[in-house]
Amino acid sequence: MAELFLSLQDVIFAVSAWEFAAVVLAIAYLVLAIRQSLACWGAAIGSAGIYTVLMFNAGLYMESLLQLFYIAMAFYGWRHWAAGDDSNAPLPVTDWPLAFHILPLLAIMVLSLASGYLLENFSTAAFPYVDSFTTWGAIVTTWMVARKVLQNWHYWFVIDSVSVYLYTQRGLYLTALLFVAYLLLIVIGYRAWRRSLQERYA
């Protein structure tokens, strides 16, 4: 029991104030995204800005670049959600048929292998292939969120599950815990968006 307490204490002391701030903003982003609130994109910009530096310092270069993409996509998502649909109504949740997923899944696989190879052979990146997979997967999935595609939650569940392992291995313990919480929020988010989709056609 004493050893467990000491381990938890080590984890707490290993967490920086910046990582704590990034986690709080990241949670705010997801909760607001579940509610389809425009404010989610502001929280995303703040969290991604902090994580750009944290990931770089942890040797997760693809993840660091991903944060810059998140910032750009936050501006895109805000603009797209604010514009609404063709009738100026709030942007609705859409449902992709199975065939629509072939291209994005193939792109994630090919790009992950390519960038993983480059990172492994030409950089000091940690976990190059895992880092690449979570990065390219998140890029595709963030675009799906900006377009309000229901299945983005399925993608996030896989990506975030892998991310828990990745961040734990690099000592980002609070971020790893954040992604465990994300797995629970993803289920809530999927149900909320599916309900919104069903109400649209009710």
C-alpha positions, 0 to 999 in steps of 0.5 A: 500500500505504501509503495502504491502511495509513493508511485501515485506521489511520483506521478503527481510531482511529475505533472507540470502546471502546463500539462495540467492546464492543457488537460483542463482545456482538452476536457473542456473542448471535448465536453463542449464538442459533445454539446456541439458548442462553438466554444469548443474550438477556443478550448482546442486552440489553448490546449493544442498551443500548450501541447505543441511544446510539451510533445516536442520536449517529450520527443513526440515530434509527430504529436507536436506537429499534430497540435499545430494542425489542431490549431488550424483545424480549430479555426476551420471548425469554428468557421464551418460550424458557425456558417451552418448548412445551406439554409443557415441552420446549425450544421447537422450531424451526418452519417457516413456509409461504410464505403466512405471509410475505405479511403480515410482508413487506407490513407491513415495506414499508408501515411503512418507507415511512411512517416514512421519509417522516416522518423525511425531512420532520420530522427530521434523520435520515440515510438515513430510508428505509434506516434505516426499512427495517432497523428495521422489518425487524429488529423483525419478524425479532427476533419470529421469532427469539423464536418460533424461526421458521426463516426468520428467517435469510433475513430477517436476511441481507437486513437485514444486507446493507443495514445494512453500507452504512448503517453504513459511511456513518455512520462506524460501521466496526466495526459494519459489519464486524460485519454482514459477519461476521453474513452468514457466521454467518447461513448457519451459523445457518440450517443449524443450525436447519434440522438441528434441525428435521429431527431433530425429524421424523426 
